[in-house]
Amino acid sequence: MLLRLIIIYFLTTILFACSSKKEQSIYQPTNKIDPYVSYKEGIEAFEINEFFLADKKFSEAELNFKNPSLAAKSAIMSSYSLYGINFYDEAEENLKRYLSTYPGDKYVIYAHYLLAVIYFEQIGDERHDLKPLLKAKKQINFFLNKFPSSEYAIDLNFKKDLVQNQFAAKELYIAKYYISVQKWIPAINRLKLIVKNYDKTIFIEEALHRLVEIHYHIGLRDEAKKYASILGYNYNSSKWFEQSYKILNKDYEKVMKTETEERANKSLIDKVFNAIKIK
């Protein structure tokens, strides 16, 4: 009997202790975040270029807005804030999340545009990684195909030309390396890629000249003349045509000197004639 009383007392003590702890650990909710206040604070931070704080406030607003369009707008502003501090990976991730969460939002076009700009701004020179260049090309082409009449299309068309130039620069850089180690076939193949795929870029003239140079060097004179003809027909006033002409015509310097002298003499005669005519 005594043992039973002791057990009952022990269990009662434990029960009251647990009840006391539960009362002490009751969750006390904090004041609810007002999304309109968070968004306003985000705008204020954004306007003074405090982009890190702006991102935080816009993210708070997105999580607390019940209106999907306002939440979507907050997400876009958060993405742009991350872009503003060059957090490219975070901005890209945020934009992709936005596009999957709010596919019908009115700012979807801008989100795709900002993705293209983010990829474009990560492009290095011809010696750097090709991945950002490929991503930029893919996103720009996607945008121009899907939104050709958008207000952002003009800018992306301009950027597309720059991307093409960068691809050509990379091919030319590799071709020059092969030339430096006298690997003529790979060099020719790279240069032909420029002629075929990037003929609207600023590197087409040098590519044609290098083809003249290589083919002449390895004894394929007819091929050299073919590329020189293309170069001369399209870019006969360029320095690259002049250099190609030097390769194919060893008397070039002599001819140029004679022509220069003739022009100088003609110019002097014209001056004298004009002076006499005025008198």
C-alpha positions as a printed NumPy array, in Angstrom:
array([[   0.   ,    0.   ,    0.   ],
       [   2.798,    2.354,    0.897],
       [   4.576,    1.539,   -2.36 ],
       [   1.413,    2.36 ,   -4.34 ],
       [   1.1  ,    5.762,   -2.654],
       [   4.733,    6.577,   -3.406],
       [   4.238,    5.755,   -7.123],
       [   1.063,    7.877,   -7.349],
       [   2.862,   10.813,   -5.711],
       [   5.812,   10.491,   -8.073],
       [   3.613,   10.401,  -11.203],
       [   1.57 ,   13.396,  -10.019],
       [   4.748,   15.432,   -9.468],
       [   6.01 ,   14.673,  -12.976],
       [   2.629,   15.577,  -14.518],
       [   2.547,   19.002,  -12.839],
       [   6.186,   19.686,  -13.818],
       [   5.446,   18.963,  -17.493],
       [   2.358,   21.193,  -17.396],
       [   4.42 ,   24.008,  -15.959],
       [   7.047,   23.711,  -18.719],
       [   4.385,   23.732,  -21.42 ],
       [   2.917,   26.93 ,  -20.021],
       [   6.375,   28.565,  -20.045],
       [   7.209,   27.501,  -23.616],
       [   4.022,   28.755,  -25.281],
       [   4.988,   30.433,  -28.62 ],
       [   4.658,   34.188,  -28.55 ],
       [   4.015,   35.413,  -32.114],
       [   5.89 ,   38.492,  -33.255],
       [   4.159,   41.394,  -34.881],
       [   3.197,   40.553,  -38.465],
       [   5.33 ,   42.199,  -41.155],
       [   3.442,   44.767,  -43.191],
       [   4.443,   44.039,  -46.84 ],
       [   3.58 ,   47.586,  -47.946],
       [   6.031,   48.993,  -45.394],
       [   8.707,   46.49 ,  -46.461],
       [   8.193,   47.37 ,  -50.126],
       [   8.377,   51.088,  -49.389],
       [  11.615,   50.582,  -47.415],
       [  12.947,   48.513,  -50.311],
       [  12.241,   51.334,  -52.767],
       [  13.914,   53.873,  -50.479],
       [  17.017,   51.681,  -50.189],
       [  17.004,   51.027,  -53.94 ],
       [  16.919,   54.738,  -54.778],
       [  20.116,   55.385,  -52.783],
       [  21.828,   52.304,  -54.262],
       [  21.611,   50.291,  -51.054],
       [  20.877,   47.225,  -53.122],
       [  21.675,   44.606,  -50.489],
       [  19.144,   46.103,  -48.058],
       [  16.682,   46.615,  -50.906],
       [  16.87 ,   42.919,  -51.809],
       [  16.131,   41.965,  -48.197],
       [  13.093,   44.276,  -47.989],
       [  11.681,   43.227,  -51.357],
       [  12.04 ,   39.564,  -50.36 ],
       [  10.158,   40.275,  -47.115],
       [   7.426,   42.011,  -49.065],
       [   7.088,   39.132,  -51.538],
       [   6.672,   36.591,  -48.723],
       [   3.96 ,   38.625,  -47.002],
       [   1.921,   40.021,  -49.88 ],
       [  -1.362,   38.173,  -50.368],
       [  -1.822,   39.793,  -53.767],
       [   0.15 ,   37.682,  -56.347],
       [   0.829,   40.64 ,  -58.658],
       [   2.404,   42.634,  -55.813],
       [   4.411,   39.605,  -54.715],
       [   5.63 ,   39.163,  -58.314],
       [   6.618,   42.832,  -58.527],
       [   8.58 ,   42.466,  -55.278],
       [  10.381,   39.423,  -56.719],
       [  11.417,   41.367,  -59.834],
       [  12.689,   44.269,  -57.73 ],
       [  14.626,   41.831,  -55.542],
       [  16.228,   40.314,  -58.661],
       [  17.201,   43.726,  -60.   ],
       [  18.698,   44.666,  -56.624],
       [  20.889,   41.544,  -56.728],
       [  21.904,   42.424,  -60.283],
       [  22.763,   45.941,  -59.064],
       [  25.488,   44.558,  -56.758],
       [  26.733,   42.094,  -59.411],
       [  25.359,   39.059,  -57.574],
       [  24.783,   37.486,  -60.963],
       [  24.231,   33.893,  -59.829],
       [  21.745,   34.926,  -57.135],
       [  19.93 ,   37.262,  -59.525],
       [  19.723,   34.518,  -62.159],
       [  18.339,   32.032,  -59.619],
       [  15.804,   34.59 ,  -58.378],
       [  14.641,   35.395,  -61.91 ],
       [  14.193,   31.737,  -62.799],
       [  12.173,   31.227,  -59.612],
       [  10.058,   34.257,  -60.513],
       [   9.414,   32.918,  -64.024],
       [   8.306,   29.528,  -62.693],
       [   6.195,   31.008,  -59.851],
       [   4.545,   33.887,  -61.742],
       [   4.483,   32.786,  -65.421],
       [   1.528,   35.036,  -66.234],
       [   2.873,   38.201,  -64.646],
       [   3.16 ,   41.368,  -66.727],
       [   6.891,   41.717,  -65.987],
       [   7.837,   38.356,  -67.53 ],
       [   9.277,   40.089,  -70.62 ],
       [  11.527,   42.227,  -68.444],
       [  12.666,   39.133,  -66.497],
       [  13.788,   37.437,  -69.725],
       [  15.538,   40.631,  -70.81 ],
       [  17.372,   40.95 ,  -67.493],
       [  18.521,   37.323,  -67.758],
       [  20.014,   38.095,  -71.191],
       [  21.797,   41.172,  -69.798],
       [  23.179,   39.175,  -66.851],
       [  24.656,   36.56 ,  -69.2  ],
       [  25.967,   39.233,  -71.563],
       [  27.771,   41.148,  -68.812],
       [  29.635,   38.014,  -67.74 ],
       [  31.266,   37.58 ,  -71.147],
       [  35.04 ,   37.923,  -70.948],
       [  37.506,   38.455,  -73.784],
       [  38.432,   35.771,  -76.317],
       [  40.757,   34.048,  -73.831],
       [  38.053,   33.381,  -71.244],
       [  35.46 ,   30.663,  -70.719],
       [  32.98 ,   30.095,  -73.535],
       [  30.03 ,   29.252,  -71.242],
       [  28.752,   32.839,  -70.581],
       [  29.006,   33.556,  -74.306],
       [  26.889,   30.518,  -75.186],
       [  24.306,   31.327,  -72.5  ],
       [  24.097,   34.95 ,  -73.677],
       [  23.625,   33.884,  -77.291],
       [  20.896,   31.385,  -76.362],
       [  18.96 ,   33.81 ,  -74.153],
       [  19.232,   36.724,  -76.606],
       [  18.009,   34.554,  -79.498],
       [  15.173,   33.231,  -77.341],
       [  14.096,   36.754,  -76.433],
       [  14.267,   38.104,  -79.986],
       [  12.261,   35.158,  -81.316],
       [   9.6  ,   35.377,  -78.596],
       [   9.367,   39.16 ,  -78.153],
       [  10.598,   40.71 ,  -81.437],
       [   8.515,   43.876,  -81.008],
       [   9.479,   44.505,  -77.386],
       [  11.038,   47.803,  -76.341],
       [  14.098,   45.795,  -75.252],
       [  14.585,   44.165,  -78.681],
       [  16.687,   47.044,  -80.058],
       [  19.2  ,   46.761,  -77.234],
       [  19.401,   42.975,  -77.53 ],
       [  19.868,   43.165,  -81.309],
       [  22.861,   45.398,  -80.669],
       [  24.149,   42.979,  -78.022],
       [  23.618,   40.081,  -80.426],
       [  26.048,   41.72 ,  -82.883],
       [  28.588,   42.115,  -80.095],
       [  28.165,   38.46 ,  -79.13 ],
       [  28.783,   37.461,  -82.759],
       [  31.93 ,   39.584,  -82.759],
       [  33.084,   37.846,  -79.6  ],
       [  32.565,   34.407,  -81.14 ],
       [  34.592,   35.505,  -84.161],
       [  37.316,   36.92 ,  -81.895],
       [  37.565,   33.595,  -80.084],
       [  37.854,   31.657,  -83.349],
       [  40.531,   34.062,  -84.592],
       [  42.422,   33.797,  -81.294],
       [  42.509,   29.993,  -81.601],
       [  43.475,   30.204,  -85.29 ],
       [  46.4  ,   32.49 ,  -84.445],
       [  47.575,   30.009,  -81.843],
       [  47.58 ,   27.239,  -84.463],
       [  49.464,   29.531,  -86.841],
       [  52.072,   30.201,  -84.155],
       [  52.738,   26.454,  -83.785],
       [  52.462,   25.888,  -87.563],
       [  49.338,   23.724,  -87.383],
       [  48.034,   24.886,  -90.725],
       [  44.952,   22.668,  -91.173],
       [  43.322,   23.496,  -87.803],
       [  44.139,   27.162,  -88.377],
       [  42.499,   27.108,  -91.814],
       [  39.409,   25.373,  -90.406],
       [  38.986,   28.01 ,  -87.699],
       [  39.405,   30.841,  -90.195],
       [  36.884,   29.284,  -92.551],
       [  34.393,   29.177,  -89.687],
       [  34.712,   32.949,  -89.388],
       [  34.193,   33.386,  -93.134],
       [  31.14 ,   31.101,  -93.083],
       [  29.424,   32.063,  -89.807],
       [  30.708,   35.504,  -88.825],
       [  31.094,   37.373,  -92.107],
       [  29.293,   40.432,  -90.691],
       [  31.81 ,   40.918,  -87.886],
       [  34.856,   43.16 ,  -87.762],
       [  37.157,   40.108,  -87.851],
       [  36.219,   38.908,  -91.33 ],
       [  38.909,   41.015,  -93.016],
       [  41.745,   39.651,  -90.895],
       [  40.427,   36.106,  -91.273],
       [  40.532,   36.422,  -95.082],
       [  44.03 ,   37.863,  -94.932],
       [  45.248,   35.011,  -92.716],
       [  43.822,   32.532,  -95.24 ],
       [  45.793,   34.289,  -97.991],
       [  48.9  ,   34.204,  -95.811],
       [  48.661,   30.511,  -94.898],
       [  47.789,   29.237,  -98.362],
       [  50.608,   31.252,  -99.922],
       [  53.022,   29.94 ,  -97.296],
       [  52.158,   26.272,  -97.932],
       [  52.333,   26.723, -101.716],
       [  48.625,   26.827, -102.598],
       [  48.861,   30.03 , -104.63 ],
       [  45.482,   29.671, -106.37 ],
       [  43.705,   29.355, -103.016],
       [  45.615,   32.371, -101.736],
       [  44.519,   34.386, -104.793],
       [  40.91 ,   33.259, -104.297],
       [  40.75 ,   34.627, -100.756],
       [  42.657,   37.746, -101.805],
       [  40.046,   38.346, -104.517],
       [  37.237,   38.074, -101.969],
       [  39.088,   40.437,  -99.664],
       [  39.81 ,   42.883, -102.475],
       [  36.256,   42.842, -103.813],
       [  34.658,   43.551, -100.44 ],
       [  37.325,   45.426,  -98.48 ],
       [  39.811,   46.846, -100.978],
       [  40.566,   49.887,  -98.827],
       [  41.439,   47.939,  -95.688],
       [  44.916,   47.408,  -94.259],
       [  44.377,   43.638,  -94.495],
       [  43.89 ,   43.821,  -98.252],
       [  47.039,   45.893,  -98.503],
       [  48.987,   43.247,  -96.572],
       [  47.564,   40.459,  -98.718],
       [  48.505,   42.415, -101.824],
       [  52.059,   42.658, -100.517],
       [  52.22 ,   38.896, -100.182],
       [  51.012,   38.244, -103.73 ],
       [  52.859,   41.145, -105.38 ],
       [  56.468,   41.543, -104.337],
       [  56.727,   44.776, -106.327],
       [  53.921,   46.291, -104.261],
       [  56.106,   48.772, -102.372],
       [  57.744,   49.939, -105.583],
       [  54.364,   50.399, -107.282],
       [  52.951,   52.243, -104.261],
       [  55.947,   54.571, -104.164],
       [  55.53 ,   55.417, -107.867],
       [  51.776,   56.039, -107.435],
       [  52.398,   58.256, -104.411],
       [  54.955,   60.328, -106.313],
       [  52.58 ,   60.672, -109.263],
       [  49.79 ,   61.859, -106.968],
       [  52.13 ,   64.372, -105.334],
       [  53.254,   65.727, -108.713],
       [  49.683,   65.887, -109.955],
       [  48.663,   67.716, -106.816],
       [  51.455,   70.279, -107.32 ],
       [  50.496,   70.757, -110.986],
       [  46.852,   71.265, -109.975],
       [  47.864,   73.895, -107.437],
       [  49.945,   75.787, -109.981],
       [  47.178,   75.518, -112.601],
       [  44.565,   76.799, -110.139],
       [  46.839,   79.681, -109.147],
       [  47.298,   80.64 , -112.818],
       [  43.567,   80.291, -113.484],
       [  42.753,   82.668, -110.631],
       [  45.143,   85.266, -111.969]])
